[in-house]
C-alpha cells in the first residue's frame, strides 16, 4: 500500500526529462539504471521515431527511441550525469521540463518512488 505525503506546491517540484538514442539497448540501459537507483519513478521508452537535425553542417535523418523520465526536480543533475555516462552520442539531447500540474495521486507516487 502506498503512503502518500502531502504535495502543497506542485510547481517546480517535478520534472520530465527527455533524451533520445539510436540504440534500443542504450535506451533500456538508461531506463533500468534510473529505476534501479531510484533516481526516477518511471521511465518510458517510446517506439522508434524519425528525427531530422543538423550535425556538422549536414542534414541528418535518424531512427531513434525517445526516453521520457519522470522524477523530482532535485534529481536532475543525477539524471544528466547518468545519461552522459551511458549514452552513445557525442552530444546527447537532454531536455528537462518542469511539471506545473497533474494528477495529485500520480505526483505523490513520483514523490514516493524516487529518492
N, C-alpha and C positions, 0 to 999 in steps of 0.2 A: 504494500500500500504506500502511496506517495504521501510525503509530509510536506505540505506547501508552506512557504514563507510568504509574508505579505510583500506585494510589489507596489510600492507607493508611486514611484516615478519611473515610468517605462522609458521615457525619452533618454537616449544616450546610454542606456544600461545594457542593451543587447545589440549585437551586430550580425550582419550577414556578409560573409567574406566569400569572394568569388575568385576562382582560378581555373585554368584550362590546360590540358595537355594532350598531345597526340598519341599517348600510350595509355591504354586502358589499365594496364598493370601498375603504372605510376599513379593513376587516379585512385585505384584501390589501395595502394600502399599508403598514400597520403590520408585517405579516409580512415583506414583501420588504425593508423598510428594516432591520429587526432582523437579517435573514440577511446582507444586503449588507454591513452594518457589522460583521459577525461578533460581534454582541452576544449572539446566541443561535445555537445549533447546529441547532435545529429549532423551527418554529412550525406548529402545526396549527390549521386553521380548521374548526370543526365546523358541520355543517348547521344551517340555521335552527332555532331553538328558540323557545318562547314563555316570556317572563319576565313575572312579576307582581310589582309592587312599589309602595310608597307614594312619591309625588313631589308635593310642595307640597300636602299634605293630601288627595290623591286617590289612589285605587287605579288603577294603570295596567297595561295589558296591551300587550306589545310583542314583535314578531318580532325576534330578534337572532341574530347569529353569535358564538359563543364562540371565543375565541382562547386557545390553550394555548402557553405559551412556556417552552421548556426551556433552562436556562443555568446558569452558575456564580453562586454567591451574590454574589460581588463585582461582578457586573454589574447588580444590582437597581436602583441609582439611575439608571443609564443607561436601563434598560428603562422605569422610571417616567417619566423626563423625556420620552422619545420618545413614549410613549403619550399623555401630556398634550399634547404638541405637535401630534400628528397626529389625535387623537381629536375626534369631532364632538359629544360630550356635554359639558354644563356640569360634571358631576361623574361622570367615568368610574369604573366598577368597576376597581380594581387591587388584586388579592389575590395574595400570594406565599406559597407553601407550601414548607417545607424538605423535601427528599427524604432520607429516612432509610435508604433501601436501594434496590436494583435490580440489574439485570444489570451485572456489573463491566465487561463489554465495552461496553455501551451508555453507561455513565457515563464510561468512558475516552474514548469517542467525543465526548461532550459536552465533556469537558475539552480535547480536541484541536481541536475545530472552532469553539470560541468563544474570543475574546480574554480 
